[in-house]
């Protein structure tokens, strides 16, 4: 929480540019989230799932990935998509329910955000198996929430990938609640990482609010999967500050204010900002520049999204069957 490395830890595997890039992306993600929440309240977005508190896992995971890797996201994982090359205006189109939000650009190895809970794990297993059969060096990286691990698709997808040693990384963003249901009422398992035992694959439990821990864990998992060892399950423990989505969820009905306050002491941006400032790699001026750049990029993307042509039956059919 004080923004210091644990005793004996070294970060020689991170350059100064790496560290600044990671912080830049986390600041952008927080600004994007704040703006999207505001737009949802104004009725200018049809659907949005807040991400504040989860930036370290989202940014850290993507930072560890290589160009050959595939991203298979859930509906909360817009930041990862954006950093992989998904245009910002399309993130807004997705949230507005516009078909253009699912038009992944050519060359971007990613699927669109998955709304069906757990379905992305089955899709990810298929992609991973395809990569192996084609002798492609890529790895499929899928995200799911803690509640999604209660779905049958989670078990079916991971079991299939494990049987065939397919290169798949599943990152469980354990933010404490499946909407309003706490993890303790979802499973008798003490951790979600230990579910990997049933599949015969490695399982890791990490601090999902420590961005450097996330980068390292995902790098290691990718190395294993790329080397033919099969899938890896990572449970990133974190906390979402806001509601499950902006569609009527009220977290004050099932969480105490004290709980939120305790987790905010471990805020990923606060910890990393303090660390980088002490290293002479970040300062208030730099952060203000990033904030202004982010706001401008978001404003331009929103304008493009709001100016997009309205959908018609003809364009819907064309976008599905093109």
N, C-alpha and C positions, 0 to 999 in steps of 0.2 A: 504493500500500500504506500510505502514511503518512496517508491520509485527507485529502489536500489537493487542491485544484483544480489542473489543469495551468495553467501560466503563460498568462495572457491569457484564460482561460475565465471566463465570467460565467453566473450562474444566475438571471437576472432573470425567466425564464419559469416559475420555481417560487416559489410563495408559502411562507411559514412553515408554513401548514397542510398544504400539499402535502407538504412534506418530512417533517413529523411523521407524516402518514398513511402515507406509504411506509415509514418506519421501523417504525411500529406493525405494519403488515402483514408485514414481514419477520421481526420478532420472533415474531409469532403463527405464521408458517409454520415457523420453526425449532422452536418448542415443539410444534406439531402433529406435526411429523415425528419428533421425539424420542419422543413418546408413542406414535405409531403403530408405530414400530420395536419399542418395548417390548411393545406389545400383540401384535404379530405373533410375537415370541419366546415369549409366553405361550400362543399358540394361540388367542387371542381374535379375531384377524383371519385370514381365509383367504388374502388376497393383499395385498401392499403393496410399492410401489416407492419407496424413499427419495429425498428431494429435497434434503437438506442440501448446500449449495454452489451450488444453482441458484436460490436465492430471488430474487436480483436480477432475473433474466430473467423469472421467473414474475410477480413483483409489478410490476415496471416495465412489462411488456407490458400487463397488465390495467389499470394506472393510466392508460395512454395511450388506452385504448378508450373509446368513447362508448356510451350506452344502446342505440342502434340497431344496434350491431355484434353479430355472431354469434361465439361461441367454439366451436371444434371441437377438443377435447382428445384427447391420448393417455392411456393408463392412468396416467402419472406426473403428470398435470396436475390433480390434485384441488385444490390451492390456488387456481388460477385460477378454477375452477368455484365454489368457496366464495365468493370475492370478487365473483363475478358474480351471486350470489343463490341458489346451490345450497345447501340446508340442510346444516349440518355433520353431523347425524345420518345423512343419506343418503350422505355420503362413507364413513362407517363401514359402512353397509349394503352399499354397493358392494364394499368390501374383504372383507365377509363372504359375498359371493356371493348376496346377497338381491336379489330382483327389485325391491324398493322403492328400491334405489339408483339405478335408471335412470329413475325418475319425475320428470323435470324439471318444476319448477313452472310453471304458466301465466305467461306474460309474461317468462320468463327465456330470452333468446335464446342457447341453448347446446344441444349434443348431449351425451349421456352419454359417459363415458370409453371410448375405443376400444381394445380389446385387440389386434385384428388389426393387425400392423405395417404402417403406410402407408395403410391403408384410409381413414383420416380425410381424406386429401388429396383423394381422389376425391369424397367426400361434401362437402368444403369447396368444391370447384370447382362442384359442383351448386348448393350454397346461394348462392355468389357469382353464378352465372349467373342464378339465380332472382331475386336482389336487383336485378340489372341490368334484367331483363325487366319487373319490377314497378315500376321506377323508385324503388326503396326507397333511402334514403340510407345504409343499413348496409353494412358491410364484413365479409367472413368472415375470421376470424383463426384459423389452424390451427397446432398445434404438432406437432413430430415430432423424434425423436432423430437423431443422426448415422447410426446403423445403418439407420434407416428410409429414408434417402436412397438406399439400395441396392435398394429395392423398386421394382417396376415401377409400382405405384400412384402413387408420388411423381412420376414422370415423366409418366405419363398425365394425372394431375390437373392438374399445373402447365401442361402443354402445352395442354390443353383450355381452361383459364382464360385463358392468354395469347392464344390464337387469337381468343377472343371479348372480350378486354379486360375480363374479369370482375373485380370488386373483391375480390381475395383477397390476404391477407398470409400467407405461410408462414414460421414462425419455427423454424429448426433449432436445437435445444438440443444443441450439440456438446460433450458431456461427456467426450469422449476415447475412449469404448469402447462398442461394440455388445455388450453383456454383457461378454465377455472379449476381443473382437477390437478392436485399436486402429484408429483412423481410417486410419493409413498402410497397413493391410492390407485396407481396404475399397475404396479408390479410388486411382487414380494422380493425381487432381486435387490441386493444391497446397492448395486451399481448397474448401469446400462452397459458398460464396457464388458462386464463378465458374461453377457449374453453371447459373446464371441466364442466362448468355450464350447457351446452346443454346435457351432458350425466347424469347429476345429481350426479356427483362424486366430491370429493375434488380436488382442483387444487392449486398448490403452485409455486411461482416464486422465485428462489434463485440465489445467486451469484455463478455461476458455476466455478469461479476461486478461490473460498475459499473452500479448501478441507474439513475443519471441518464443515462448513455449509452444504456441500453436504452429509457427513456421517450422520449428525444428521437428515437431511430432509429425507433421504432414510430409516434410521432406523425407523423413525416415520411412514412413509408410509407403510413399511413392517409390522409393528405392527398392523396397521389398517387392512391391507389386510389379514394378518394371523388370525386376530380376527373375520373375517367374514363380514367386512364392505364393501368389494368390491374393485374396482380399485381406484387408485390414479394417477393423472397426475402431473408430476413435470417438470417445465420449468427451465432449468439451463442456465443462460445467460453467454456467454463466447465469445471467439474470436479465430479463427484459424489463426495462423501467416502465414502459407504457403498457397499454392494453394488448390483448392478443391480436385484434384487428380494430380498425376504426368503424366497424359495423355494429356498434352497440355494446361491446364488451366494457364492463366497468370493473377494473381490478380492485378497487377499494372494497368491493363486496366479498372478496375472498382472500385479500392480503392485508396485513397490518402495515401501517406507516413505518413502524420500527424496522420491519424487514427490509423495506426499500432503502431506508437510510443506511442500514448496515452494508448493503451491497454497493451503494453509491460510494462508499469509502474505497472500494476496489475498482472504481471506474477505469476502464482500459485507457482512455485518453489522458486522464489525470496522472496515472502511474507512468505512462510512457513519456508524456510531456515533461514531467519532473526529471526523469532519467536523462532524456536527451538534452534538456537545458543544462544539467550539471556536467554533461559531456561537451558542452559548447556547440551542439549541433542544432539547436532550436532556440528561438526566442519569441517574444511577443510580436515583434515586427513581422517575422516570417509567418506566424500563425494568422495575423490579420490579412496578410497578402493572400494566403491560401483561402481564407474565408471569403474574401471579396471575389477572388477568381471563381470559387465554387458557386457563389450566389449568381454571378453573371452567367456562368455556363448553364445553371439550372433555369434561370429566367429565359434564356434563349431556347432551350429545349422545350420548356413549357409552351412558349409561344408557337413553336413548330407543331407541337402535339395538338394544341387547341385550334390550329389552322388546318389540320388534316381533313380531307374530304370525309363527309359522313358516309357511313357504310350503306351498301345496298345489297340486295340478294345476289345480284350479278357479281359484284366484287367479292362477296363472301365465297361464292362457289369458285371463282377464279383463284382466290388465295388458297383454298383447300386443295384444289386439283392441279395447280400450276406445275 
